[in-house]
Amino acid sequence: MHVSNGPESETGVVLSQAAAWLEAGEDVALATVITTWGSSPRPVGSLLAVNASGAFVGSVSGGCVEGAVIAAAADVIGSGRPQQLEFGVSDEQAWDVGLACGGTVKIYLEKLQRDALPPLLDAIERRHAIARLVELANGRSALYPLAASPATESLGPAHEQAAQRALAARRSELTEVDGQTVFVRSFLPAPRMIVIGAVHIAQYLATIAGLAGFDVTVVDPRRAFATPERFPQTKLLDLWPDKALKRLGLDAHTAVVALTHDAKLDEPALIAALRSPAFYVGALGSKKTHAARLQRLQAAGLTAEQLQRIRAPIGLDLGGRSPAEIAIAIVAEAIQLWHRPPAAA
């Protein structure tokens, strides 16, 4: 199964390997970081899958507790009963894994049912936000918003509300639901960046945004610009922007960046982006250029509220003016908005 690049790509690799083991008839335990205190090399929601042979994929620490987790996974696979593990990472261990000081991590281990992962992986592949809820005491699990599968329980209203809160806040968390401690693991689509215009700045932007975790696509109908030689290892679409965006689809996990300075290329893309839930819409150009652009977009039927969403001049004001510096400023601004709670954006 293909898994997109980005912050969730490692998660997809772990779940895909676990699903392959299950499909091959092997038993699998899944370890999830459910809480951390102090310094922790891995965030809440980090995953590690272990099969009955001891093979594993993923990470729940910088290497200091994996051995103990893998050993405990064998017990979970044998008994079928979930376990909660808590580890204190000493200052000496923390230094070994690249931290300044120690901390504590709590990990939940569960045995996966045979058909637990296909609906979850299907949602990830389709770029659908989905939450997996697990009651820690008994291992009952459910998916939201998917309907119950044979491997999951039905959701009550309180569980649905907990899932909705976690997805809206773009986080994974422990919570209390109907008297049960529940871990809600949010699986969000990797953030995408669709770049309009295979221009010089776009060459830097595609690389820097990719390193920052964005799944990047460069759109330009001018085939002399959008070439693999100029954009190695970057997805290219040689379509007109309005057609390209319709094909790609725009969701709340997508950033659209218009760089051509050509109204017939940039503005159809901006119109589509501003009418979508895209979390970031930016356009290259001076204040004077942008003022004229706003007049044309208003004449095209966009509202004042929609037009206020355009980040122009584009990028955080870092003071730089070179193509690489502008690309860094754009990525920084997109990251800032991506991590801002949606209600505040």
N, C-alpha and C positions, 0 to 999 in steps of 0.2 A: 504494500500500500504506500502511495506517495504521501509524504508528510511535508508541509510547508516549512520554509525556513522561518526563523524568528524565535522569540522567547519560548514558545511552546514546542519547538522542533524536538528538543531533547525528550520532552514528555511523550511526543508521538513515537519516537524511537523505542522508548521503554515499553509503551503499551503495545506497539506492533510486534515487538519480540515476544512479549508475554502471550499475545494472541496466537502467534505462530507455535509457541511451545504447547499451548492448550490444544490447538488444532491437531498437533502431532501426538496427542494423548498423554502429554506430560503434566504432572501436577505443578502448580505455580503459586507462590506466595507473593503478595505485593506489600511492600513497606512504604509508608507515607509519613513525612515529617508533618506533625499536627500542631506542635507548638515549639517555640524557641525562646530562650531568655539570654540576654547578654549577647556576646559575639557568637555567631553560628555561621559555618562555612556554606550552608545550604538553606534556602528560604523555606518557609511553610509551604507545603504542597509538593515538595520534591519527592521523587519516586525512585524506588529500586525494586526490580522484579528478580525473583530467584526461583529456579526450577529444582526439582527433586534431586538432580545430580549435583547441585551446588553451583551451576553456572548462573551468572547474574549480569544484569545490565542496569545502568543508572547509578545514582549516588544519593545518599542521605547525609553525608558529611564529607569532609575533605579527605577521608580515608581512615580517620581515627576510630570509627565505630562500625565500619562495614563488616568486619570479621564477626563481631558479636551478633549483628543483625542477621547475617547469613546463617550462622549457627542456630539462632532462634527460629529462623524460617523453616528449618527442617522439622522442628517440633510442631509448628503451626500446620505444615503440610500433613504431618502424620496424624495429628489429633483433629484437625479441622476447626480448632477453636482459636479465635483471634487473641493476640497479646498486645499489651502496651509496654513499651520499653522506654526507660528514661536514662539518659547518659549525661554526666557532668564532664565537660571538656576542661581539663586543667590548663593552666597558663602555659605549661611546658608543651602539652599536646597542641594547644592552639598555635603556638609559635611554629611547630612542625608543619601545620597545614596552612600557614600564611596569615594567621590572625594576631592581633596585638594582645588580646587577652582571652580568657576562657569564657565558657557559657554553658548552657544546658539545652538539650534537645530531647523532645519526646516523639517517639515513633510508634505508629500503629501498624501491626502486621496482621494480614488476613489471607486466608486461602481463597483463591479466585474460583468461581464456578466456571464451567466449560463455556457457557454462552454469555459471560458477563461483559466481554469487551467489544464484540462487533457493533452494537448500537452506539457505543461511545466513540469508537474509531470512525464510524460512518459520519457522526456529527462533526468530528474534528475535520474530516476530509471535506465536508460540505461547508466549512467555515460557519458552523452554527455554534453559538455560545451554549454551553450545557453545564449543568452542575451534577456532581455525583455526591449523594448524601449517604453516610454510613453511621448507623447507631453503634457506638463503640462497645457497649456492653454485650451485644448479641450478634453483631456483624451484619444485621439487616441493611440492605442497600437499596437505593432508588436513584433514578435519573430524572432530572427536570431540565427541559420541558418535555422530554420524550415520554410516550406512554409506557407503562410497565412492560418489561420483557419477561420471559420465563426466569431470568436470573435476578430480577429486581422485584421489590415490593411496590404496592400502590402507595401514592403520596396522599397524605392528608393536607388540609388547608395550612396548618402550621408549618409543615415541612416545605410546602410550596413557597410560603412567605420567606422562610429562611434562605431558600435557594435564590429567590428573586433579589433579596437584599445583597447576598454575596456576589451575584452576577452584576448587579447594578454598580457595586463598589469595586468591581474587578479584583476581588480578593478571595482567598480561601481561608476558612476560619472554623474554630470550634464554637458551638452555640448550644443552648438548651432548647429542646423541642419536646413538648408534652412530657416533661419529666425525664427525658433521655438526653445524654450528652451525644451530640451529633457533630461529625466533622463534615463540612461542606467544601468539597474540592471544585473550584471553578475551572473549567476548561474554556479558554477564550481563543478565538482565531488569532493567529500571528498578525501583528500590525503590518499592513501593506503600505507601500509608497508607489503611487503611479505618477511617473514623471512625464510631463508633456513637453516634448522637444528634445531631440538627441543633440543638444548643443554642448559647448565646451564645459560649462558648469555641470551639466548632467553627467559627464564622465567621472568627475570627482564625486558628485552626489550619489551615483549608483554604488560606488565602492564604499563610501563612508556610511551611507544608510544601511547597506548590507551588513557591514561590520557591527552596526548598532542593533541589528536584529530585525530590520525591516525586510519583507519580501518585496523586492523591487522589480517593477516593469517599466520600461521606457517606451513611450508611444510617439511615433513620428511617421507620417506617410511619405516623407522624403527619404527614399531608400539609400541615397548617397550618404545620409547622415546616420541612419539607424543600421549600422553594420556590426557584425560580430568582431571585426578588427578594432573598431573604436570602443565597443562595449563587450569585452570578453566576459563570459560567465554571467551575463545579465540577460534577462528575458526581454525580447524586443517584439513590438507589434507595429507593423508598417501600415496601420489603418488611420483614417481620420479620427481625431480624438472622440467625437460624439459616438461613432460606431465602436471604437475600442472600449470606451467606458461602459457602453451598453453590454458588450460581450463580457467584460470582466466583472461587472456588477459592483455597486458601491454600497458598502455597509459602514457601520459605526467604528470599524477597525481599520479604515482606509484613509490614507492621506493623499491628497491630490496636489501636485506642484506644477504650475505652469511657467515655463521658462523661455518661450520662443520669441517674445516681443512681437508676435504676429497675431493680430486680432482674429483672423480666420482660423487659427489653430488654438490659441489660448482660450478664447471666449466661449466657444461651444463646450469646451471641457469645464470651464468655470460654471457655466449655466447648469450643466448636469451635476457637478459636484455640490453646488449650493442648494440644489433641490433634493439632495440626498442626505443621509445621516453621516456622511464622511466627517471624521473628527477633526481634520485639518485641511484647510484649503488656502494655498498660498500662491502668489503671483509675483514674478520678477518685474521690476520697473520702478522708475522714480515716482515721487509724489505727483508730479505733473502728469506723467503717463497714466498713473492710476486714476487720477481725477477724471480724465477723459474716458478711461475704461468704465468707470462707474456710471457715467452718463449713458454710455451705450448699453450696459447691462440693465440699467433701469428701464431704458426704452424697450428692451427685450422682455420686460415683464417681471423682473426680479424685484422683490420688496426691499425696503430699507433694512429690515432685520436680516434678511438673507445676505445683503451686500456687506453688512458689518462683519460677517464671518471671514471675509477675505483678509489674510495676513499680507499686507503690503504697506511699505516695502517689506519684502519677505525676509524671514529669519530674525533671530535675536540680534540686537545691536551689539556686536562684539568689537566693532571698530575696524574689522578687516575688510579688504576690498578685492583681494585676489579670488579667482574662481574656487580654489580649495577652501579659502576662508569663508566665502559665501555659502558653500556647500555645508561646511561645519555649522554655520549659523542656522541654516534651514533645518538640519537634522536636530540640532539642540532645541529649536522651537517646537518641532514635531514631538520630540521626546517629552518636553515639558507639558504639552497638551495631552499627550497619551496618558501620562501618569496623574494628571489632574482629575479629580472626581468629575464625572460627566455633568453633574448639576452646576459645577463651578466653571466649566469650560465655556 
